[in-house]
């Protein structure tokens, strides 16, 4: 994974330039979209991201600020002539909503949507390829809601060109050397794997927690995560409101990050009552210093 980009950081009510929830991860030459609030496709355009390179979409739950932008985005894919299949993950009822929208508008998509219903009571693998694994996990909200855990797979080591030349290493053994094998020359001399390669960077992981009232169980589901996004809809002086609406405060998100020992916490999903977001950041940093304010256009490098 290369980077995370925030496309929307707001909650249910619109505030100025604050768009509802949406994020995008760049993984190799493709993009993975997480949630799709209103205005997401405009933010994608502003970020100069190709619509056709969005291959997977993950929707956390069926509150409007997390998926109302999806019908429009899918329609734009169609109008732009997309034929590439799209992988969509989300809660029960999502495809029913989309199919009704397309039926009543007389739209027959040019491309296929491959939908996976997300429903789990524990951490569950829902997608895997040669570079990444994606898990869903339950969150604690007013309606069924899931987070997503993105785990990069370990990459093979890189061969040193000068060593390939020095030892005349043939093509057919290079793959095994990358995976950890030593090289045995014709005369029986063993050249250690470590002399021939540069180790790949450690794989990184990222967890997305949208609307959520933090439970103790969540810590176990997120153990080992490197980078964490967690909503901070309210400040601590609105904790009663947070409990009532099944949301979290900035302090609570900071405590979760501290207990998990993450490298960095990104916060977002701010209530419309907060025009100035610095107090939210300050409250969170008092608990977990390495916290950053998620906002439209914010980019987090995973390198």
C-alpha positions in Angstrom: 0.0 0.0 0.0 1.3 3.4 -0.9 -0.9 6.0 0.7 -4.3 7.0 2.2 -6.1 10.0 1.1 -9.1 11.6 2.9 -11.9 12.7 0.6 -14.4 13.5 3.3 -14.2 14.0 7.1 -17.6 15.2 8.1 -20.6 13.5 9.7 -24.3 13.6 8.9 -24.9 17.4 8.5 -23.0 19.4 5.9 -20.5 22.1 7.0 -18.8 24.4 4.5 -16.2 22.5 2.6 -16.4 19.5 4.9 -17.7 16.5 2.9 -19.2 13.3 4.5 -17.0 10.2 5.0 -14.9 8.8 2.2 -11.3 7.7 1.9 -9.1 6.1 -0.7 -6.1 3.8 -0.5 -3.6 3.5 -3.4 -2.4 -0.1 -3.7 -0.1 -0.7 -6.6 -1.8 0.7 -9.7 -5.4 0.6 -8.3 -7.5 2.4 -5.8 -9.6 1.1 -3.0 -12.5 3.4 -1.9 -13.8 3.2 1.7 -17.2 4.7 2.2 -18.8 7.1 -0.3 -20.7 10.0 1.2 -22.2 12.7 -0.9 -19.7 14.6 -3.1 -17.2 11.8 -3.2 -16.9 11.7 -6.9 -16.1 15.4 -7.0 -13.3 14.9 -4.5 -12.0 12.0 -6.6 -11.9 14.3 -9.6 -10.1 17.0 -7.7 -7.5 14.5 -6.6 -7.0 13.5 -10.3 -7.7 9.9 -9.6 -8.9 7.8 -12.6 -12.4 6.4 -12.0 -11.5 3.3 -13.9 -8.6 2.5 -11.5 -11.1 2.2 -8.6 -11.5 -1.5 -8.4 -12.9 -2.1 -4.9 -15.4 -0.2 -2.8 -16.0 -0.9 0.9 -19.1 0.5 2.6 -19.3 0.4 6.4 -23.0 0.8 7.0 -26.3 2.3 5.6 -26.3 5.7 7.2 -26.5 8.2 4.4 -23.3 10.1 5.1 -21.4 6.9 4.3 -23.1 5.8 1.1 -25.3 8.4 -0.5 -22.6 9.3 -3.0 -22.4 5.7 -4.2 -25.4 5.7 -6.7 -24.0 8.8 -8.4 -20.5 7.4 -8.6 -21.6 4.1 -10.1 -23.7 6.0 -12.6 -20.7 8.1 -13.6 -18.7 4.9 -14.1 -21.4 3.8 -16.5 -21.7 7.1 -18.4 -17.9 7.1 -18.9 -18.1 3.8 -20.6 -16.6 1.6 -17.9 -16.6 -2.1 -18.8 -14.2 -3.2 -16.0 -15.9 -5.2 -13.2 -16.2 -3.6 -9.8 -15.9 -5.3 -6.5 -18.4 -3.9 -3.9 -18.5 -4.9 -0.2 -21.1 -3.7 2.2 -24.1 -4.6 4.5 -27.2 -6.4 3.6 -29.6 -4.2 1.7 -27.0 -2.2 -0.1 -27.5 -3.9 -3.5 -31.3 -3.8 -3.0 -31.1 0.0 -2.8 -28.8 0.3 -5.8 -30.8 -2.1 -8.0 -34.0 -0.1 -7.2 -32.2 3.1 -8.1 -31.1 1.7 -11.5 -34.4 0.1 -12.2 -36.5 3.2 -11.6 -34.0 5.3 -13.7 -34.0 2.8 -16.5 -30.2 2.3 -16.2 -28.5 -0.9 -17.3 -24.9 -0.7 -16.3 -22.2 -1.5 -18.9 -20.1 -3.2 -16.3 -20.6 -5.9 -13.7 -20.8 -5.3 -9.9 -19.5 -8.2 -7.9 -21.2 -7.7 -4.5 -20.1 -9.4 -1.2 -22.4 -9.0 1.7 -20.5 -8.1 4.9 -21.8 -9.7 8.0 -19.6 -10.9 10.8 -19.3 -11.1 14.6 -15.5 -11.4 14.5 -12.6 -10.5 12.3 -13.2 -12.1 8.9 -11.2 -12.3 5.7 -13.3 -10.9 2.8 -10.8 -10.2 0.1 -7.3 -11.5 -0.8 -4.9 -11.3 -3.7 -1.2 -11.5 -4.2 -0.5 -8.1 -2.5 -3.1 -7.5 0.2 -5.7 -9.0 2.6 -8.8 -7.2 3.7 -10.8 -8.2 6.8 -14.1 -6.9 8.1 -14.8 -6.6 11.8 -17.9 -5.5 13.7 -18.3 -2.0 15.1 -20.7 -0.9 17.8 -23.3 1.5 16.3 -27.0 2.1 16.2 -27.3 -0.2 13.1 -25.1 -3.0 11.8 -21.8 -1.5 11.0 -18.4 -2.9 10.1 -14.8 -1.6 9.9 -12.2 -2.7 7.5 -8.6 -3.9 8.2 -6.2 -3.7 5.3 -3.1 -5.9 5.7 -0.3 -5.7 3.1 1.4 -9.0 2.3 5.2 -9.4 2.8 7.0 -8.6 -0.4 10.0 -10.6 -1.6 13.5 -9.2 -1.3 15.1 -7.3 -4.2 18.1 -8.8 -6.0 21.2 -6.6 -6.2 22.1 -6.2 -9.9 25.8 -6.1 -9.2 25.7 -9.4 -7.4 23.7 -11.0 -10.3 26.4 -9.9 -12.6 29.3 -10.9 -10.3 28.1 -14.5 -9.8 26.3 -14.8 -13.2 23.1 -15.9 -11.5 20.7 -17.4 -14.1 17.1 -16.3 -14.4 15.5 -19.6 -13.3 16.9 -19.4 -9.7 16.4 -15.7 -9.1 12.8 -16.1 -7.9 13.9 -18.6 -5.2 16.7 -16.3 -4.1 14.2 -13.4 -3.7 12.1 -15.7 -1.4 15.0 -16.6 0.8 17.1 -19.3 -0.7 20.9 -19.1 -0.9 22.7 -19.5 -4.3 24.8 -22.6 -4.8 27.4 -22.1 -7.6 28.6 -24.9 -9.9 31.7 -25.3 -7.8 29.6 -25.9 -4.7 30.3 -22.5 -3.1 27.3 -21.1 -1.3 26.5 -17.4 -1.6 24.1 -16.4 1.3 20.8 -14.9 0.4 21.6 -11.8 2.5 24.6 -11.0 0.4 22.5 -11.1 -2.8 19.5 -9.1 -1.8 18.0 -6.0 -0.2 15.2 -6.9 2.3 11.8 -5.6 1.4 10.2 -3.0 3.7 8.0 -4.5 6.4 4.4 -4.9 5.4 2.0 -2.3 6.8 -1.6 -2.5 8.0 -4.4 0.1 8.2 -7.7 -0.1 10.0 -10.8 2.0 9.3 -13.3 2.5 12.1 -16.3 4.5 11.0 -19.2 5.2 13.4 -18.4 3.3 16.6 -19.0 3.3 20.3 -15.7 1.7 21.4 -16.0 -1.7 23.2 -13.2 -3.6 24.9 -13.4 -6.4 22.2 -12.2 -4.0 19.5 -8.7 -4.0 20.9 -8.3 -7.7 20.3 -9.7 -7.3 16.7 -7.1 -4.6 15.9 -4.0 -6.0 17.5 -0.9 -5.3 15.5 -2.3 -2.6 13.3 0.2 0.1 12.2 -2.1 3.0 11.2 -5.6 3.6 12.6 -8.5 5.8 11.5 -11.2 6.2 14.1 -14.1 8.6 14.3 -14.1 11.4 16.8 -17.6 12.8 16.4 -17.6 14.6 19.8 -15.3 16.0 22.5 -15.3 14.6 26.0 -17.7 17.3 27.3 -20.3 15.7 25.0 -19.7 12.2 26.1 -23.3 11.6 27.1 -24.3 12.6 23.5 -21.7 10.3 22.1 -23.1 7.4 24.2 -26.6 8.1 23.1 -25.7 8.2 19.4 -23.2 5.3 19.5 -20.2 7.5 18.7 -16.8 8.2 20.3 -15.1 11.2 21.7 -11.6 12.3 20.8 -10.2 11.2 24.1 -11.7 7.7 23.7 -10.2 7.3 20.2 -6.8 8.5 21.6 -6.9 5.9 24.4 -7.7 3.1 21.9 -4.7 4.1 19.8 -2.5 4.3 22.9 -3.5 0.9 24.0 -2.9 -0.6 20.6 0.5 1.1 20.2 -0.2 2.2 16.7 2.3 4.3 14.7 -0.3 7.0 13.9 -3.9 7.8 14.6 -6.0 9.7 12.0 -9.3 11.2 13.3 -12.4 12.3 11.5 -16.2 12.3 11.2 -16.6 15.5 13.1 -19.9 16.8 14.3 -21.2 19.9 12.5 -21.1 21.8 15.9 -17.3 22.0 15.6 -16.4 24.7 13.1 -12.8 24.8 14.5 -11.3 21.3 14.7 -8.2 22.1 16.6 -9.8 21.5 20.1 -10.7 18.0 18.9 -7.1 17.4 17.8 -5.7 18.8 21.1 -8.0 16.6 23.2 -6.9 13.5 21.3 -3.2 14.4 21.4 -3.3 14.8 25.2 -4.0 11.0 25.3 -2.1 9.9 22.2 0.5 12.4 20.9 0.9 10.9 17.4 -2.5 11.9 16.2 -3.3 13.8 13.0 -6.4 15.7 11.9 -8.1 14.0 8.9 -9.4 16.6 6.5 -10.2 16.8 2.8 -7.1 16.4 0.8 -5.0 15.0 3.7 -2.6 12.3 2.6 -0.9 9.7 4.8 2.1 7.9 3.3 2.4 4.3 4.4 6.1 4.1 3.3 
